[in-house]
Amino acid sequence: MGDNPRVMVYDELEVGEELPTLEFAIGEDTQGRYLMAVQDDNPWYYKESPWGSPVVHVSTLDILPMWAVTYKYEYPFGWVHARQETEFINPVPVGKPLRAVSKIAEKYRRKERGYIVVESLVVDGDGREIMRFRNHGMIDDERIRQARKSGLRSAAAQIYRRGK
C-alpha cells in the first residue's frame, strides 16, 4: 500500500497478484445506516435471527473487492462493474471481526477493453468462511492516462491516505 499507490493500468496488472487484506467489523451503527439506506426492515438484521443474534446484511460486504483494489491502486473514476459472482456461505453476527483476502485472479479482453477479475474470500475471526466473490471490472487505460494528465485522483485512495 504506500503513500503513492500505483495507477491501475491493465497491461501492468499481474494475474495472481495479492491485494491488501482488509480487517474490519460491521457494527450496529454501520448496519443501521445501511438498513435505512436500502429500506430493509427484516428483524434478522437488528433484533434476532434464526442464528440467534442479528446478522450482518450480506450486501454490505459487496464493495470489499473494489476497496481491496483501490487500497493498492489509483483508478480515478472507479472501474466499470461488469459482472459479479457471490457465494454466501455462512451468516456473521453484527460486530464479529472479519477479514477479506483478495487477488487478481484473471485478465481478459473483450471489444478492445481490458477486464480484470478480483476474487475475494471473507472469513470471520474464527477462520470460518463467510462469503466468496468474483468481481469482473472493465479498465480503460486511455481514460486513465487522460485523467492522470488532468490531475484527477481516486477518492478511495485519498481517503485511505488521510486515515494513515
Short mmCIF file of the C-alpha atoms (twelve columns), coordinates in Angstrom:
data_MODEL
# 
_entry.id   MODEL 
# 
loop_
_atom_site.group_PDB 
_atom_site.id 
_atom_site.type_symbol 
_atom_site.label_atom_id 
_atom_site.label_alt_id 
_atom_site.label_comp_id 
_atom_site.label_asym_id 
_atom_site.label_seq_id 
_atom_site.Cartn_x 
_atom_site.Cartn_y 
_atom_site.Cartn_z 
_atom_site.pdbx_PDB_model_num 
ATOM 1   C CA . MET A 1   0.000   0.000   0.000   1 
ATOM 2   C CA . GLY A 2   2.246   3.062   0.190   1 
ATOM 3   C CA . ASP A 3   1.620   6.751   0.205   1 
ATOM 4   C CA . ASN A 4   1.629   6.869   -3.587  1 
ATOM 5   C CA . PRO A 5   -0.443  3.984   -4.931  1 
ATOM 6   C CA . ARG A 6   0.336   2.906   -8.463  1 
ATOM 7   C CA . VAL A 7   -2.053  3.890   -11.198 1 
ATOM 8   C CA . MET A 8   -4.159  0.895   -12.204 1 
ATOM 9   C CA . VAL A 9   -3.192  0.096   -15.791 1 
ATOM 10  C CA . TYR A 10  -4.498  -3.138  -17.323 1 
ATOM 11  C CA . ASP A 11  -1.250  -4.125  -19.035 1 
ATOM 12  C CA . GLU A 12  0.708   -3.760  -15.780 1 
ATOM 13  C CA . LEU A 13  -1.614  -5.841  -13.568 1 
ATOM 14  C CA . GLU A 14  -0.482  -9.397  -12.870 1 
ATOM 15  C CA . VAL A 15  -2.732  -12.428 -12.528 1 
ATOM 16  C CA . GLY A 16  -2.219  -13.904 -9.056  1 
ATOM 17  C CA . GLU A 17  -1.251  -10.549 -7.563  1 
ATOM 18  C CA . GLU A 18  -2.434  -10.297 -3.968  1 
ATOM 19  C CA . LEU A 19  -4.295  -7.208  -2.866  1 
ATOM 20  C CA . PRO A 20  -4.292  -5.706  0.631   1 
ATOM 21  C CA . THR A 21  -6.042  -7.787  3.285   1 
ATOM 22  C CA . LEU A 22  -8.927  -5.889  4.849   1 
ATOM 23  C CA . GLU A 23  -9.762  -6.365  8.535   1 
ATOM 24  C CA . PHE A 24  -12.974 -4.842  9.851   1 
ATOM 25  C CA . ALA A 25  -16.291 -5.448  11.611  1 
ATOM 26  C CA . ILE A 26  -19.795 -4.304  10.679  1 
ATOM 27  C CA . GLY A 27  -21.104 -2.761  13.891  1 
ATOM 28  C CA . GLU A 28  -24.636 -1.774  14.865  1 
ATOM 29  C CA . ASP A 29  -24.199 1.819   13.661  1 
ATOM 30  C CA . THR A 30  -22.966 0.826   10.190  1 
ATOM 31  C CA . GLN A 31  -25.601 -1.881  9.968   1 
ATOM 32  C CA . GLY A 32  -28.362 0.553   10.993  1 
ATOM 33  C CA . ARG A 33  -27.293 3.187   8.491   1 
ATOM 34  C CA . TYR A 34  -27.158 0.594   5.740   1 
ATOM 35  C CA . LEU A 35  -30.595 -0.807  6.603   1 
ATOM 36  C CA . MET A 36  -32.049 2.712   6.468   1 
ATOM 37  C CA . ALA A 37  -30.388 3.378   3.108   1 
ATOM 38  C CA . VAL A 38  -31.724 0.202   1.496   1 
ATOM 39  C CA . GLN A 39  -35.015 0.380   3.410   1 
ATOM 40  C CA . ASP A 40  -34.715 -3.175  4.712   1 
ATOM 41  C CA . ASP A 41  -36.646 -3.765  7.931   1 
ATOM 42  C CA . ASN A 42  -36.066 -7.508  8.243   1 
ATOM 43  C CA . PRO A 43  -35.675 -8.146  12.021  1 
ATOM 44  C CA . TRP A 44  -32.883 -10.660 11.331  1 
ATOM 45  C CA . TYR A 45  -30.595 -7.676  10.877  1 
ATOM 46  C CA . TYR A 46  -31.394 -5.739  14.058  1 
ATOM 47  C CA . LYS A 47  -33.280 -7.969  16.544  1 
ATOM 48  C CA . GLU A 48  -32.791 -11.688 16.320  1 
ATOM 49  C CA . SER A 49  -32.230 -14.130 13.513  1 
ATOM 50  C CA . PRO A 50  -32.522 -17.903 13.142  1 
ATOM 51  C CA . TRP A 51  -28.841 -17.962 14.242  1 
ATOM 52  C CA . GLY A 52  -29.576 -16.079 17.461  1 
ATOM 53  C CA . SER A 53  -28.236 -12.537 17.407  1 
ATOM 54  C CA . PRO A 54  -28.683 -10.118 14.484  1 
ATOM 55  C CA . VAL A 55  -26.611 -10.949 11.403  1 
ATOM 56  C CA . VAL A 56  -24.775 -8.646  9.011   1 
ATOM 57  C CA . HIS A 57  -26.753 -7.728  5.898   1 
ATOM 58  C CA . VAL A 58  -24.788 -9.595  3.234   1 
ATOM 59  C CA . SER A 59  -24.872 -6.840  0.648   1 
ATOM 60  C CA . THR A 60  -22.886 -4.531  2.960   1 
ATOM 61  C CA . LEU A 61  -19.882 -6.680  2.027   1 
ATOM 62  C CA . ASP A 62  -20.312 -6.372  -1.763  1 
ATOM 63  C CA . ILE A 63  -17.884 -3.454  -2.015  1 
ATOM 64  C CA . LEU A 64  -14.934 -5.346  -0.478  1 
ATOM 65  C CA . PRO A 65  -13.214 -6.422  -3.709  1 
ATOM 66  C CA . MET A 66  -13.302 -2.839  -5.000  1 
ATOM 67  C CA . TRP A 67  -11.872 -1.465  -1.738  1 
ATOM 68  C CA . ALA A 68  -9.062  -4.027  -1.845  1 
ATOM 69  C CA . VAL A 69  -8.150  -2.835  -5.340  1 
ATOM 70  C CA . THR A 70  -8.347  0.874   -4.523  1 
ATOM 71  C CA . TYR A 71  -6.132  0.497   -1.450  1 
ATOM 72  C CA . LYS A 72  -3.329  -0.628  -3.744  1 
ATOM 73  C CA . TYR A 73  -4.110  1.168   -6.997  1 
ATOM 74  C CA . GLU A 74  -5.311  4.538   -8.080  1 
ATOM 75  C CA . TYR A 75  -8.215  4.484   -10.520 1 
ATOM 76  C CA . PRO A 76  -9.723  7.971   -10.744 1 
ATOM 77  C CA . PHE A 77  -13.323 7.115   -11.556 1 
ATOM 78  C CA . GLY A 78  -13.800 3.554   -10.374 1 
ATOM 79  C CA . TRP A 79  -13.922 0.624   -12.688 1 
ATOM 80  C CA . VAL A 80  -16.975 -0.300  -14.705 1 
ATOM 81  C CA . HIS A 81  -18.636 -3.132  -12.811 1 
ATOM 82  C CA . ALA A 82  -19.267 -5.789  -15.465 1 
ATOM 83  C CA . ARG A 83  -20.241 -8.908  -13.532 1 
ATOM 84  C CA . GLN A 84  -20.308 -10.301 -10.021 1 
ATOM 85  C CA . GLU A 85  -20.486 -13.827 -8.735  1 
ATOM 86  C CA . THR A 86  -21.133 -14.170 -4.998  1 
ATOM 87  C CA . GLU A 87  -21.328 -17.288 -2.856  1 
ATOM 88  C CA . PHE A 88  -22.951 -16.802 0.552   1 
ATOM 89  C CA . ILE A 89  -21.539 -19.465 2.870   1 
ATOM 90  C CA . ASN A 90  -22.305 -18.530 6.490   1 
ATOM 91  C CA . PRO A 91  -24.079 -15.678 8.259   1 
ATOM 92  C CA . VAL A 92  -21.986 -13.470 10.521  1 
ATOM 93  C CA . PRO A 93  -23.175 -11.798 13.735  1 
ATOM 94  C CA . VAL A 94  -23.143 -7.996  13.781  1 
ATOM 95  C CA . GLY A 95  -19.877 -6.804  15.314  1 
ATOM 96  C CA . LYS A 96  -17.884 -10.004 14.652  1 
ATOM 97  C CA . PRO A 97  -14.375 -9.296  13.283  1 
ATOM 98  C CA . LEU A 98  -13.946 -10.126 9.603   1 
ATOM 99  C CA . ARG A 99  -11.017 -10.434 7.223   1 
ATOM 100 C CA . ALA A 100 -11.164 -10.211 3.416   1 
ATOM 101 C CA . VAL A 101 -8.338  -11.616 1.305   1 
ATOM 102 C CA . SER A 102 -8.344  -10.674 -2.385  1 
ATOM 103 C CA . LYS A 103 -6.271  -11.221 -5.506  1 
ATOM 104 C CA . ILE A 104 -6.350  -10.512 -9.208  1 
ATOM 105 C CA . ALA A 105 -7.471  -13.906 -10.484 1 
ATOM 106 C CA . GLU A 106 -7.866  -13.268 -14.191 1 
ATOM 107 C CA . LYS A 107 -7.421  -10.759 -17.014 1 
ATOM 108 C CA . TYR A 108 -9.146  -10.789 -20.389 1 
ATOM 109 C CA . ARG A 109 -10.047 -8.503  -23.256 1 
ATOM 110 C CA . ARG A 110 -13.452 -8.017  -24.806 1 
ATOM 111 C CA . LYS A 111 -14.290 -5.463  -27.503 1 
ATOM 112 C CA . GLU A 112 -10.843 -3.866  -27.158 1 
ATOM 113 C CA . ARG A 113 -11.328 -3.234  -23.433 1 
ATOM 114 C CA . GLY A 114 -9.363  -4.778  -20.599 1 
ATOM 115 C CA . TYR A 115 -11.168 -6.616  -17.808 1 
ATOM 116 C CA . ILE A 116 -9.826  -7.930  -14.524 1 
ATOM 117 C CA . VAL A 117 -11.401 -10.461 -12.203 1 
ATOM 118 C CA . VAL A 118 -10.858 -9.919  -8.485  1 
ATOM 119 C CA . GLU A 119 -11.506 -12.916 -6.249  1 
ATOM 120 C CA . SER A 120 -12.132 -12.331 -2.561  1 
ATOM 121 C CA . LEU A 121 -12.719 -14.576 0.411   1 
ATOM 122 C CA . VAL A 122 -14.254 -13.212 3.619   1 
ATOM 123 C CA . VAL A 123 -13.682 -15.148 6.848   1 
ATOM 124 C CA . ASP A 124 -14.673 -14.331 10.409  1 
ATOM 125 C CA . GLY A 125 -12.338 -14.010 13.388  1 
ATOM 126 C CA . ASP A 126 -12.519 -17.779 13.911  1 
ATOM 127 C CA . GLY A 127 -11.490 -18.531 10.320  1 
ATOM 128 C CA . ARG A 128 -14.989 -19.621 9.285   1 
ATOM 129 C CA . GLU A 129 -15.780 -18.829 5.634   1 
ATOM 130 C CA . ILE A 130 -18.477 -16.183 5.224   1 
ATOM 131 C CA . MET A 131 -18.513 -15.237 1.515   1 
ATOM 132 C CA . ARG A 132 -16.632 -15.660 -1.751  1 
ATOM 133 C CA . PHE A 133 -16.706 -13.097 -4.558  1 
ATOM 134 C CA . ARG A 134 -15.584 -12.908 -8.178  1 
ATOM 135 C CA . ASN A 135 -15.928 -9.363  -9.487  1 
ATOM 136 C CA . HIS A 136 -15.282 -8.516  -13.139 1 
ATOM 137 C CA . GLY A 137 -14.348 -4.922  -13.851 1 
ATOM 138 C CA . MET A 138 -13.518 -3.072  -17.054 1 
ATOM 139 C CA . ILE A 139 -10.421 -0.919  -17.079 1 
ATOM 140 C CA . ASP A 140 -9.867  1.666   -19.795 1 
ATOM 141 C CA . ASP A 141 -6.153  2.504   -19.937 1 
ATOM 142 C CA . GLU A 142 -6.630  5.520   -22.240 1 
ATOM 143 C CA . ARG A 143 -9.141  7.112   -19.852 1 
ATOM 144 C CA . ILE A 144 -6.656  6.536   -17.015 1 
ATOM 145 C CA . ARG A 145 -3.908  8.342   -18.884 1 
ATOM 146 C CA . GLN A 146 -6.192  11.296  -19.636 1 
ATOM 147 C CA . ALA A 147 -7.405  11.500  -16.025 1 
ATOM 148 C CA . ARG A 148 -3.867  11.498  -14.662 1 
ATOM 149 C CA . LYS A 149 -2.851  14.281  -17.065 1 
ATOM 150 C CA . SER A 150 -5.741  16.396  -15.771 1 
ATOM 151 C CA . GLY A 151 -4.832  15.705  -12.125 1 
ATOM 152 C CA . LEU A 152 -7.956  13.653  -11.331 1 
ATOM 153 C CA . ARG A 153 -7.252  11.369  -8.353  1 
ATOM 154 C CA . SER A 154 -9.038  8.369   -6.889  1 
ATOM 155 C CA . ALA A 155 -11.313 9.352   -3.989  1 
ATOM 156 C CA . ALA A 156 -10.799 5.997   -2.256  1 
ATOM 157 C CA . ALA A 157 -7.007  6.308   -2.380  1 
ATOM 158 C CA . GLN A 158 -7.203  9.839   -0.955  1 
ATOM 159 C CA . ILE A 159 -9.475  8.707   1.893   1 
ATOM 160 C CA . TYR A 160 -7.124  5.845   2.707   1 
ATOM 161 C CA . ARG A 161 -4.059  8.094   2.780   1 
ATOM 162 C CA . ARG A 162 -5.828  10.597  5.049   1 
ATOM 163 C CA . GLY A 163 -6.581  7.809   7.523   1 
ATOM 164 C CA . LYS A 164 -2.938  6.750   7.869   1 
# 
